[in-house]
């Protein structure tokens, strides 16, 4: 196992094409300038605290052994334990993990939670492995991470291609490696577990519900109704599905969807439930959905609609497609879906963006509730969870919206300013050891 401190020369690993890390650093830089961030705090926040890379062997179903590479990047813990998801995807690497970990620091701070930011995952395409192989991969990864995670230290959660089952395997493995009397007390080492195994009722829908609420709050500010509004959603997984589900309930119309397997459109409307039922019998793919027609992949973001919800991967809205986007509102369900250049074009064109660290923060707020529930030995009901989510997200939205109005800035910069100010304050209060 290699544990690297953050003194990594970023220039040495900088890709020729702009990476997510370049984006997050540019966004951080402009917010730091706005709030006149102290240069010492800027130095601390510009770099990650710890970077853990593990290479671990796993027995495949056919008896062969494969070696996988897993990552966990811990960006900052000034406000509390590191918190953030684990992603299973071929694009996972140290640069992506760093950027995503940094976004988590801003997100937990903005949401007013007692958490810092972390992120990680395994570089693999899960569709190439059986369930039993994925279980062994997950358990061995958890074992390899060992004490680099922990319920009061670093608390992973689901992300792209990981889910409540993945978290149940992780919790079970971590708890099994503790002394018997301490096992149950470690249940909150991960969040996003199944409701029957210490998970929170409603955690599955928390992120998508938060995306929906952010759009609703934005619409209220602009005296608009969601009724009849056309939405397009990239990614029909946990976040995309639940966001579409709640928006449809409020009268909006899903007119196009794109996932890893295809892109479909029906301007008369696509039933969220029908599409959901279809992917259950189609290996999780929207391709060939009979009640819509397939469209060219590159056309997707330029389709006719009112609201666009990127809910898949990073860097999807760029200077390439931003000039042709028709939506009036981009609600970032995914982390980092809009490049800095793409955003400049959108803002110049008067298109509003609800930034990821606000828009998809329902997930980490739900995770915080789960963590509290486990820590306190409680079981919360679904309506209680949804009510608390509503309240917390409303507070965050109001904070960001009024800051942006007052300072005459876009919502992303406002969200960053608020998040960074809170961390700066904690850092100043605590000082630097020794
Ligand atoms: P998921 O694995 O449940 O779904 C991902 C979806 O994206 C799938 O439909 C997949 O087919 C699609 N996809 C993958 N590659 C694609 C590509 N190249 N083009 C188009 N679609 C593609 O993942 P999720 O949990 O819904 O996460 C989606 C995004 O939301 C990620 O950026 C994640 O970091 C972010 N997010 C998730 C949560 C959460 O609680 N799950 C919380 C905050 C942010």
Boltz pocket constraint, residues with backbone or C-beta under 6 A from the ligand:
constraints:
  - pocket:
      binder: B
      contacts: [[A, 158], [A, 159], [A, 160], [A, 161], [A, 162], [A, 203], [A, 207], [A, 234], [A, 235], [A, 236], [A, 237], [A, 238], [A, 239], [A, 240], [A, 258], [A, 259], [A, 260], [A, 261], [A, 284], [A, 311], [A, 312], [A, 313], [A, 314], [A, 333], [A, 334], [A, 335], [A, 360], [A, 361], [A, 363], [A, 364]]
      max_distance: 6.0
